[in-house]
Amino acid sequence: MIQNSISNPLSQAQLMSIHHLVDEVGRRQLQDFGQINSDIKPDGTLITECDRWSDKTIVQGLGKIASGEGVLSEEGNKSIPNSSEYWVVDPLDGTTNFAAGIPYWAISIARFTNGQPETAFLDIPALKKRILAIRGKGVWLNSKQLKAESRFKKNSDCISLCSRSIKVLQMKPEKSFPGKIRLLGVSSLNMTSVAIGQTIAALEATPKIWDIAAAWLILEELNCLINWLETNPKDILSGTDLTSVNFPLLTASSEDQLNKMLPWASALIQDSN
C-alpha cells in the first residue's frame, strides 16, 4: 500500500455527504434504467438524459460539499482544474450497458490532490455495491475493508479486455491467450475487477481520465500493478484539456501476470501507433 501523507483530507461529514449524493444519483439511475432513450455524442459514444442529469447533480453536489475545488467530468468541463484539490467524475460509466438494458454500470467519483487520486467512490447501483478508497488508509466494499491478499484466494484465471483491446487476439493468432477472456463493458469495473480478485489482469485501450480516476486509487491501495502504456496521468498539468487524451493501461494482480500480458499490451500499442 502506498503510504503517502494525505494533505487536506475530507472530513467525515464530507464523506457522508458524498455517500448521500451517490445514493441520490443511484436511485435516479435505477428508476430510469430500461426506460430511457439514448443519443449519439460527437465522438460516437452514447449518452442519455440520465447521464446529463447525473453529471449535473454530482457536479453541483460536490460544489456544495467541497467549495472551491474544481470538477472535471465526462459530460462537463474536461480540463484539469487549477485548484490544488479537484474532482474527476464519470456520472454513468457503462452507458451502452445502461441503454441496452444490461444491469451493469457504475458511478465513478475521485478527488485528486497533488495530481493523484486521494479519495475514490465507485458505486454499482444495480448490484448495490459501493467501493470507497482513501489513499494510505485502504479500500472498503459496502463498509467492509478489503485486503490485498484476499484476491489471491479466488483462483481466477480471467482477464478483462475492453471492446477496443479485443483486437489483440487477431494480432497474435499463433499465440494462446494467457487467460479466460471477459468483456464487462465498463472501463472502471474492468480495472477494479483485478483489485477485488474477479480477474488477474485487465487491458484498456482508450480509457479517458474519468474512466480511470477511481479505479486507479483502488488498484494502488490493493497493491495491484499498473503499467501506463503511453501517457502517465501523473504527468498531466493543470489546465490541460483531456477531451481527446487516452490513457491506455495494463493492470495485473502480480508481477508474473503483468509479464504474461505485456506482449499483448505492446502489440495493442504498436497497432495504434
C-alpha positions as MATLAB code, in Angstrom:
seq = 'MIQNSISNPLSQAQLMSIHHLVDEVGRRQLQDFGQINSDIKPDGTLITECDRWSDKTIVQGLGKIASGEGVLSEEGNKSIPNSSEYWVVDPLDGTTNFAAGIPYWAISIARFTNGQPETAFLDIPALKKRILAIRGKGVWLNSKQLKAESRFKKNSDCISLCSRSIKVLQMKPEKSFPGKIRLLGVSSLNMTSVAIGQTIAALEATPKIWDIAAAWLILEELNCLINWLETNPKDILSGTDLTSVNFPLLTASSEDQLNKMLPWASALIQDSN';
ca = [
       0.000    0.000    0.000;
       1.238    3.490   -0.843;
       1.599    5.384    2.403;
       1.728    8.958    1.117;
       0.555   11.515    3.630;
      -2.827   12.980    2.774;
      -2.891   16.763    2.702;
      -6.230   18.402    3.417;
      -8.244   15.155    3.682;
     -12.036   15.140    3.525;
     -13.864   15.276    6.831;
     -16.222   12.523    7.948;
     -19.112   14.895    7.325;
     -17.952   15.474    3.752;
     -17.557   11.732    3.158;
     -21.074   11.107    4.433;
     -22.439   13.889    2.233;
     -20.867   12.244   -0.821;
     -22.386    8.910    0.170;
     -25.798   10.603    0.278;
     -25.131   12.256   -3.085;
     -24.243    8.901   -4.672;
     -27.372    7.388   -3.090;
     -29.491   10.061   -4.766;
     -27.894    9.578   -8.177;
     -28.043    5.785   -7.930;
     -31.773    5.879   -7.145;
     -32.479    8.017  -10.197;
     -30.399    5.766  -12.428;
     -32.230    2.659  -11.244;
     -35.522    4.437  -11.832;
     -34.539    5.356  -15.416;
     -32.848    2.050  -16.257;
     -34.542    0.330  -19.187;
     -36.958    3.229  -19.686;
     -34.878    5.930  -21.338;
     -33.680    6.596  -24.880;
     -30.084    7.324  -25.840;
     -28.449    9.822  -28.204;
     -25.106    9.765  -30.001;
     -22.401   12.197  -28.892;
     -19.994   13.758  -31.448;
     -17.336   11.166  -30.528;
     -19.732    8.342  -31.407;
     -20.453    7.222  -27.844;
     -23.899    7.019  -26.310;
     -25.439    9.462  -23.877;
     -28.821    9.533  -22.154;
     -30.734   12.230  -20.351;
     -29.884   10.318  -17.181;
     -26.151   10.819  -17.923;
     -26.737   14.555  -18.184;
     -28.872   14.723  -15.033;
     -26.396   12.596  -13.079;
     -23.452   14.724  -14.167;
     -25.184   17.985  -13.260;
     -26.351   16.643   -9.900;
     -22.922   15.326   -8.926;
     -21.057   18.461  -10.042;
     -23.468   20.743   -8.182;
     -23.371   18.487   -5.125;
     -19.579   18.461   -4.997;
     -19.600   22.251   -5.324;
     -21.550   22.433   -2.077;
     -19.636   19.674   -0.260;
     -16.141   20.845   -1.227;
     -16.467   24.518   -2.098;
     -13.628   25.902   -4.184;
     -12.474   22.546   -5.526;
     -12.823   22.260   -9.296;
     -14.547   19.413  -11.112;
     -13.629   17.638  -14.350;
     -16.459   15.471  -15.654;
     -17.257   13.413  -18.729;
     -20.312   15.478  -19.606;
     -18.967   18.844  -18.448;
     -15.607   20.575  -18.059;
     -12.844   18.325  -19.413;
      -9.815   20.419  -18.475;
      -7.838   19.740  -15.319;
      -8.940   22.377  -12.769;
      -6.364   24.816  -11.431;
      -7.360   24.216   -7.797;
      -4.902   22.238   -5.671;
      -7.668   19.712   -4.964;
     -10.156   18.773   -7.649;
     -12.613   16.055   -8.634;
     -12.878   13.739  -11.637;
     -16.358   12.387  -12.339;
     -17.875    9.779  -14.616;
     -21.566   10.034  -13.748;
     -22.553    6.848  -15.563;
     -19.719    4.605  -16.721;
     -21.225    1.952  -18.956;
     -23.913    3.925  -20.782;
     -24.032    1.301  -23.547;
     -24.945   -1.349  -20.976;
     -27.396    1.019  -19.285;
     -29.136    1.924  -22.556;
     -29.242   -1.716  -23.707;
     -30.902   -2.900  -20.508;
     -27.799   -4.672  -19.168;
     -27.752   -4.078  -15.377;
     -24.038   -3.368  -15.041;
     -22.750    0.205  -14.880;
     -21.015    2.436  -12.349;
     -20.893    5.895  -10.806;
     -17.247    6.977  -10.523;
     -16.096    9.936   -8.404;
     -12.491   10.653   -7.397;
     -10.886   13.542   -5.547;
      -7.336   14.409   -6.623;
      -4.572   16.024   -4.599;
      -1.057   16.608   -5.910;
      -2.126   15.239   -9.295;
      -3.177   11.827   -7.994;
      -6.441   10.349   -6.689;
      -6.746   10.685   -2.917;
     -10.342    9.572   -2.295;
     -12.477    7.462   -4.627;
     -16.088    6.328   -4.743;
     -17.136    3.632   -7.209;
     -20.783    2.592   -6.996;
     -22.620   -0.181   -8.884;
     -26.298    0.706   -8.372;
     -27.834   -2.447   -9.828;
     -25.694   -4.683   -7.601;
     -25.960   -2.467   -4.511;
     -22.180   -2.397   -4.205;
     -20.067    0.609   -3.306;
     -16.300    0.804   -3.085;
     -14.595    3.578   -1.130;
     -10.832    4.054   -1.278;
      -8.712    6.551    0.659;
      -5.017    6.872   -0.112;
      -2.892    5.389    2.622;
      -5.960    4.158    4.512;
      -7.351    1.312    2.397;
     -10.392    0.168    0.454;
     -13.873   -0.762    1.663;
     -16.645   -2.633   -0.135;
     -20.033   -1.852    1.445;
     -18.173   -0.731    4.598;
     -16.128   -3.964    4.850;
     -12.408   -3.371    4.453;
     -10.735   -5.316    1.646;
      -7.270   -6.799    1.932;
      -4.814   -7.224   -0.917;
      -4.184  -10.870   -0.116;
      -7.867  -11.796   -0.281;
      -7.983  -11.634   -4.078;
      -5.473  -14.481   -4.383;
      -7.887  -16.848   -2.649;
     -10.362  -16.687   -5.536;
      -8.215  -18.660   -8.016;
      -9.465  -16.676  -11.003;
      -7.794  -17.076  -14.382;
      -9.999  -14.479  -16.099;
      -8.576  -11.455  -17.916;
     -10.710   -8.440  -18.717;
     -10.479   -6.743  -22.103;
     -12.292   -3.688  -23.392;
     -14.074   -3.713  -26.740;
     -11.108   -1.984  -28.422;
      -8.399   -4.193  -26.932;
     -10.047   -7.423  -28.104;
      -8.321   -6.908  -31.442;
      -5.031   -8.089  -29.927;
      -6.307  -11.638  -30.467;
      -6.107  -11.055  -34.230;
      -2.598   -9.638  -33.965;
      -1.161  -12.748  -32.320;
      -3.223  -15.618  -33.779;
      -0.393  -18.088  -33.272;
      -0.299  -17.467  -29.509;
      -2.619  -18.793  -26.839;
      -4.139  -16.018  -24.779;
      -2.959  -16.347  -21.137;
      -6.401  -16.431  -19.540;
     -10.157  -16.656  -19.966;
     -11.445  -13.514  -21.639;
     -14.119  -11.350  -20.057;
     -15.621   -8.163  -21.521;
     -17.634   -6.376  -18.856;
     -18.361   -3.260  -20.902;
     -17.491   -0.811  -18.101;
     -13.947    0.578  -18.021;
     -13.807    1.371  -14.314;
     -15.181   -2.050  -13.388;
     -12.863   -3.826  -15.837;
      -9.919   -2.388  -13.940;
     -11.407   -2.779  -10.483;
     -12.146   -6.445  -11.189;
      -8.399   -7.039  -10.800;
      -8.267   -5.316   -7.423;
     -11.062   -7.424   -5.942;
      -9.922  -10.742   -7.408;
     -12.518  -11.293  -10.130;
      -9.793  -11.179  -12.779;
      -5.999  -11.426  -12.787;
      -5.366   -8.682  -15.360;
      -7.140   -6.042  -17.427;
      -6.145   -4.306  -20.650;
      -7.749   -0.980  -21.547;
      -7.028    0.539  -24.963;
      -8.559    4.024  -24.850;
      -9.709    4.964  -21.351;
     -10.202    8.628  -20.510;
      -9.248   10.226  -17.211;
     -12.823    9.891  -15.917;
     -12.747    6.159  -16.680;
      -9.582    5.514  -14.694;
      -9.774    8.045  -11.840;
     -11.484    5.989   -9.115;
     -10.171    2.605  -10.275;
      -6.587    3.931  -10.232;
      -6.672    4.544   -6.489;
      -8.491    1.274   -5.735;
      -5.844   -0.670   -7.666;
      -2.931    1.072   -5.940;
      -4.369    0.701   -2.456;
      -4.785   -3.055   -3.014;
      -1.227   -3.411   -4.332;
      -2.093   -4.126   -7.955;
       0.402   -3.184  -10.647;
      -0.390   -0.553  -13.286;
       1.623   -0.169  -16.476;
       0.769    3.104  -18.226;
       1.346    2.087  -21.837;
       1.651    5.593  -23.314;
       0.738    8.597  -21.169;
       1.167    8.629  -17.407;
      -1.674   10.706  -15.901;
       0.667   11.864  -13.134;
       2.467   13.970  -15.750;
      -0.570   15.965  -16.908;
      -0.502   19.651  -15.995;
      -3.319   21.833  -14.657;
      -5.389   23.411  -17.406;
      -4.785   20.577  -19.875;
      -7.845   19.703  -21.950;
      -8.281   15.930  -21.679;
     -11.209   15.618  -24.078;
      -9.206   13.564  -26.583;
      -6.438   12.186  -24.351;
      -6.366    8.424  -23.799;
      -4.515    6.630  -21.006;
      -4.073    3.038  -22.265;
      -3.022    0.742  -19.463;
      -2.387   -2.779  -18.354;
      -3.101   -3.691  -14.765;
      -2.423   -7.019  -13.096;
      -2.632   -8.672   -9.703;
       1.044   -9.728   -9.703;
       4.353   -9.241  -11.499;
       4.002  -12.680  -13.074;
       0.583  -11.891  -14.551;
       1.796   -8.486  -15.727;
       4.715  -10.063  -17.583;
       2.445  -12.616  -19.257;
       0.221   -9.843  -20.580;
       2.905   -7.338  -21.593;
       3.459   -8.794  -25.104;
      -0.262   -8.420  -25.787;
      -0.314   -4.885  -24.423;
       2.712   -3.976  -26.533;
       1.017   -5.358  -29.652;
      -2.011   -3.210  -28.944;
       0.021   -0.023  -28.604;
       2.158   -0.752  -31.672;
      -1.000   -1.182  -33.722;
      -2.476    2.113  -32.519;
       0.732    3.928  -33.467;
];
